[in-house]
Amino acid sequence: MEVEGKPPYKRLYRSEEDRLLAGICGGLGEYFGIDPVIIRLIWIFSTFATSGMCILLYLICWIVIPRQP
């Protein structure tokens, strides 16, 4: 049964309220229900561990994930 005004599924958006650069980590935090600071720390550590490959992934997410309406 569908509730009026609410979609039957969750959508991933870039956050407009909790953003530092593009809102990717804030949007992921809202989607998974965790603090965006944790996602930012994981992103930073993984960027150093993969020699910067996560920067490319961040840019791809910036292009693919839409802004929050």
PyMOL CGO cylinders between C-alpha atoms (Angstrom):
from pymol import cmd
from pymol.cgo import CYLINDER

trace = [
    CYLINDER, 0.00, 0.00, 0.00, 1.41, 3.39, -1.01, 0.3, 1, 1, 1, 1, 1, 1,
    CYLINDER, 1.41, 3.39, -1.01, 1.27, 6.39, 1.31, 0.3, 1, 1, 1, 1, 1, 1,
    CYLINDER, 1.27, 6.39, 1.31, 0.36, 9.69, -0.35, 0.3, 1, 1, 1, 1, 1, 1,
    CYLINDER, 0.36, 9.69, -0.35, 3.32, 11.98, -1.01, 0.3, 1, 1, 1, 1, 1, 1,
    CYLINDER, 3.32, 11.98, -1.01, 5.89, 9.35, -0.10, 0.3, 1, 1, 1, 1, 1, 1,
    CYLINDER, 5.89, 9.35, -0.10, 7.56, 7.13, -2.72, 0.3, 1, 1, 1, 1, 1, 1,
    CYLINDER, 7.56, 7.13, -2.72, 7.47, 3.36, -2.12, 0.3, 1, 1, 1, 1, 1, 1,
    CYLINDER, 7.47, 3.36, -2.12, 11.30, 3.27, -2.09, 0.3, 1, 1, 1, 1, 1, 1,
    CYLINDER, 11.30, 3.27, -2.09, 14.23, 5.34, -0.84, 0.3, 1, 1, 1, 1, 1, 1,
    CYLINDER, 14.23, 5.34, -0.84, 16.15, 7.52, -3.28, 0.3, 1, 1, 1, 1, 1, 1,
    CYLINDER, 16.15, 7.52, -3.28, 19.78, 8.55, -3.07, 0.3, 1, 1, 1, 1, 1, 1,
    CYLINDER, 19.78, 8.55, -3.07, 20.34, 12.29, -3.46, 0.3, 1, 1, 1, 1, 1, 1,
    CYLINDER, 20.34, 12.29, -3.46, 23.21, 14.69, -2.88, 0.3, 1, 1, 1, 1, 1, 1,
    CYLINDER, 23.21, 14.69, -2.88, 22.51, 16.54, 0.37, 0.3, 1, 1, 1, 1, 1, 1,
    CYLINDER, 22.51, 16.54, 0.37, 21.81, 20.26, 0.25, 0.3, 1, 1, 1, 1, 1, 1,
    CYLINDER, 21.81, 20.26, 0.25, 21.88, 20.74, 4.04, 0.3, 1, 1, 1, 1, 1, 1,
    CYLINDER, 21.88, 20.74, 4.04, 24.90, 18.65, 5.07, 0.3, 1, 1, 1, 1, 1, 1,
    CYLINDER, 24.90, 18.65, 5.07, 27.51, 19.31, 2.43, 0.3, 1, 1, 1, 1, 1, 1,
    CYLINDER, 27.51, 19.31, 2.43, 31.15, 20.30, 2.32, 0.3, 1, 1, 1, 1, 1, 1,
    CYLINDER, 31.15, 20.30, 2.32, 31.96, 19.97, -1.36, 0.3, 1, 1, 1, 1, 1, 1,
    CYLINDER, 31.96, 19.97, -1.36, 29.19, 18.35, -3.38, 0.3, 1, 1, 1, 1, 1, 1,
    CYLINDER, 29.19, 18.35, -3.38, 26.98, 16.74, -0.75, 0.3, 1, 1, 1, 1, 1, 1,
    CYLINDER, 26.98, 16.74, -0.75, 27.89, 13.17, -1.68, 0.3, 1, 1, 1, 1, 1, 1,
    CYLINDER, 27.89, 13.17, -1.68, 28.85, 12.04, 1.84, 0.3, 1, 1, 1, 1, 1, 1,
    CYLINDER, 28.85, 12.04, 1.84, 25.91, 13.88, 3.37, 0.3, 1, 1, 1, 1, 1, 1,
    CYLINDER, 25.91, 13.88, 3.37, 23.54, 12.20, 0.94, 0.3, 1, 1, 1, 1, 1, 1,
    CYLINDER, 23.54, 12.20, 0.94, 25.03, 8.77, 1.64, 0.3, 1, 1, 1, 1, 1, 1,
    CYLINDER, 25.03, 8.77, 1.64, 24.69, 9.44, 5.36, 0.3, 1, 1, 1, 1, 1, 1,
    CYLINDER, 24.69, 9.44, 5.36, 21.02, 10.32, 4.98, 0.3, 1, 1, 1, 1, 1, 1,
    CYLINDER, 21.02, 10.32, 4.98, 20.40, 7.27, 2.78, 0.3, 1, 1, 1, 1, 1, 1,
    CYLINDER, 20.40, 7.27, 2.78, 22.06, 4.77, 5.14, 0.3, 1, 1, 1, 1, 1, 1,
    CYLINDER, 22.06, 4.77, 5.14, 21.03, 6.56, 8.34, 0.3, 1, 1, 1, 1, 1, 1,
    CYLINDER, 21.03, 6.56, 8.34, 24.55, 7.14, 9.69, 0.3, 1, 1, 1, 1, 1, 1,
    CYLINDER, 24.55, 7.14, 9.69, 26.62, 10.20, 10.49, 0.3, 1, 1, 1, 1, 1, 1,
    CYLINDER, 26.62, 10.20, 10.49, 28.18, 11.72, 7.33, 0.3, 1, 1, 1, 1, 1, 1,
    CYLINDER, 28.18, 11.72, 7.33, 31.43, 12.34, 9.26, 0.3, 1, 1, 1, 1, 1, 1,
    CYLINDER, 31.43, 12.34, 9.26, 31.96, 8.57, 9.40, 0.3, 1, 1, 1, 1, 1, 1,
    CYLINDER, 31.96, 8.57, 9.40, 31.49, 8.32, 5.63, 0.3, 1, 1, 1, 1, 1, 1,
    CYLINDER, 31.49, 8.32, 5.63, 33.90, 11.21, 5.09, 0.3, 1, 1, 1, 1, 1, 1,
    CYLINDER, 33.90, 11.21, 5.09, 36.56, 9.54, 7.25, 0.3, 1, 1, 1, 1, 1, 1,
    CYLINDER, 36.56, 9.54, 7.25, 36.15, 6.23, 5.42, 0.3, 1, 1, 1, 1, 1, 1,
    CYLINDER, 36.15, 6.23, 5.42, 36.38, 8.09, 2.09, 0.3, 1, 1, 1, 1, 1, 1,
    CYLINDER, 36.38, 8.09, 2.09, 39.60, 9.88, 3.16, 0.3, 1, 1, 1, 1, 1, 1,
    CYLINDER, 39.60, 9.88, 3.16, 41.27, 6.70, 4.42, 0.3, 1, 1, 1, 1, 1, 1,
    CYLINDER, 41.27, 6.70, 4.42, 40.28, 4.74, 1.33, 0.3, 1, 1, 1, 1, 1, 1,
    CYLINDER, 40.28, 4.74, 1.33, 41.61, 7.53, -0.90, 0.3, 1, 1, 1, 1, 1, 1,
    CYLINDER, 41.61, 7.53, -0.90, 45.03, 7.22, 0.71, 0.3, 1, 1, 1, 1, 1, 1,
    CYLINDER, 45.03, 7.22, 0.71, 44.88, 3.41, 0.65, 0.3, 1, 1, 1, 1, 1, 1,
    CYLINDER, 44.88, 3.41, 0.65, 44.00, 3.24, -3.05, 0.3, 1, 1, 1, 1, 1, 1,
    CYLINDER, 44.00, 3.24, -3.05, 46.46, 5.94, -4.17, 0.3, 1, 1, 1, 1, 1, 1,
    CYLINDER, 46.46, 5.94, -4.17, 43.72, 8.41, -5.05, 0.3, 1, 1, 1, 1, 1, 1,
    CYLINDER, 43.72, 8.41, -5.05, 41.31, 6.18, -6.97, 0.3, 1, 1, 1, 1, 1, 1,
    CYLINDER, 41.31, 6.18, -6.97, 38.45, 7.25, -4.69, 0.3, 1, 1, 1, 1, 1, 1,
    CYLINDER, 38.45, 7.25, -4.69, 38.80, 10.80, -5.99, 0.3, 1, 1, 1, 1, 1, 1,
    CYLINDER, 38.80, 10.80, -5.99, 37.72, 9.50, -9.40, 0.3, 1, 1, 1, 1, 1, 1,
    CYLINDER, 37.72, 9.50, -9.40, 34.84, 7.62, -7.75, 0.3, 1, 1, 1, 1, 1, 1,
    CYLINDER, 34.84, 7.62, -7.75, 33.79, 10.83, -5.95, 0.3, 1, 1, 1, 1, 1, 1,
    CYLINDER, 33.79, 10.83, -5.95, 33.74, 12.74, -9.25, 0.3, 1, 1, 1, 1, 1, 1,
    CYLINDER, 33.74, 12.74, -9.25, 31.64, 10.01, -10.85, 0.3, 1, 1, 1, 1, 1, 1,
    CYLINDER, 31.64, 10.01, -10.85, 29.20, 10.13, -7.93, 0.3, 1, 1, 1, 1, 1, 1,
    CYLINDER, 29.20, 10.13, -7.93, 29.05, 13.92, -8.27, 0.3, 1, 1, 1, 1, 1, 1,
    CYLINDER, 29.05, 13.92, -8.27, 27.91, 13.50, -11.87, 0.3, 1, 1, 1, 1, 1, 1,
    CYLINDER, 27.91, 13.50, -11.87, 25.58, 10.52, -11.41, 0.3, 1, 1, 1, 1, 1, 1,
    CYLINDER, 25.58, 10.52, -11.41, 23.79, 11.25, -8.10, 0.3, 1, 1, 1, 1, 1, 1,
    CYLINDER, 23.79, 11.25, -8.10, 21.13, 13.95, -8.54, 0.3, 1, 1, 1, 1, 1, 1,
    CYLINDER, 21.13, 13.95, -8.54, 20.61, 16.94, -6.24, 0.3, 1, 1, 1, 1, 1, 1,
    CYLINDER, 20.61, 16.94, -6.24, 18.05, 16.76, -3.49, 0.3, 1, 1, 1, 1, 1, 1,
    CYLINDER, 18.05, 16.76, -3.49, 14.77, 18.26, -4.75, 0.3, 1, 1, 1, 1, 1, 1,
]
cmd.load_cgo(trace, "trace")
